[in-house]
């Protein structure tokens, strides 16, 4: 793949905003190329040493307790970083509640085959539809853009998963849903003008949300390790993921997802 593409060939022309859940990754080492002897250098050096010490403490506590421990200095409104008992780290970033589900952070939309020229950008609430719905005859696909700027931090990616809550399924019968590496979605995106579907990343066969007792709503997790590594290696600012049913003629594959719950969870080592 070209090293400059963000899965679409899109390049930001102005200020870039992280989008959706970017499951930050990489050892959170701070820059070291400061002017020698400057106050800024001294301040940043102390900050770096303090952060490294906190990472070590969190890692030691996790190892002794057998539970993951949060690295508090890395906390923001959307980011949480945890030290794992195994010596690795996991970073999770979620969509800011104040801007969910769309805006500068959190770009997503759906398309409907029944109305191929209609844009559903900002028209479906917090519901991303996937598959064929028998009662209305609509066949849907959805696209979610994820920020990957933080993947550039120093460290080695061990694994990465795209997680999203499946709020409704046609039945409890498990049917496969696919996650693809796609082109970027825009306000103009419609069924007839879809982003390119580049590569199938993962398939999950499950059904959640049809019955509170038999198959309650819950999270589906898709392995996106290779894409996360590619995003890091090629310095992509973001990547767009497409959700679609494996069989778009099967009503039992009809699902709804909540984009505001989407998360990219990445486990990494600092070595």
Secondary structure as UniProt FT lines:
FT   TURN            3..4
FT   TURN            36..37
FT   HELIX           39..65
FT   STRAND          69..70
FT   HELIX           72..74
FT   STRAND          79..83
FT   TURN            85..86
FT   STRAND          89..94
FT   HELIX           97..99
FT   STRAND          107..112
FT   HELIX           113..115
FT   TURN            116..117
FT   TURN            121..122
FT   TURN            125..126
FT   STRAND          128..133
FT   TURN            134..137
FT   STRAND          138..147
FT   HELIX           149..152
FT   STRAND          156..169
FT   STRAND          175..182
FT   TURN            187..188
FT   TURN            192..193
FT   STRAND          197..206
FT   TURN            212..214
FT   STRAND          218..223
FT   HELIX           225..234
FT   STRAND          238..245
FT   TURN            248..249
FT   HELIX           251..253
FT   STRAND          255..269
//
